[in-house]
Amino acid sequence: MVLVNRGTAGAAEIVAAAVMENARGDVVGDKTFGSGSIQKVIDMPDGSALVLSVAKYYSPSGKAVQDAAVTPNILVADNNDDFIAPDEDENAPDDAQQEKQQKANQPDDQLNRAIEVLKNQGKKA
């Protein structure tokens, strides 16, 4: 079982796609971010830099992760619409911290669905 959401990116998307497309397990959650490129930084003579995408990540079936992201085989919408990246909340005001704490205390529908699927699989065995 692999849990994914809109924050799942890069190599984690490849793992999720590999598990699902090779029928090794289920992928539960929301569509992933779709960050599937390898980038190279090229330093410029004036001190600036150019970030150039030089390759794409592909799923085992040949789909470019950057183009399509990974759609789970068991879709469960993420009820947390206000995704806050970890580095953005370090200096957040107290009100924002309280709001984040309230959201953290809400039930995780994706995790609960994954647990339900696993329990049902155990009953079939």
Secondary structure, DSSP 8 states (H G I E B T S, - for coil): -EEE-TT--THHHHHHHHHHHTTSS-EEES------EEEEEEE-TTS-EEEEEEEE-B-TTS-BHHHH----SEE---S--S---GGGSTT--HHHHHHHHHHHTS--HHHHHHHHHHHHHHHH-
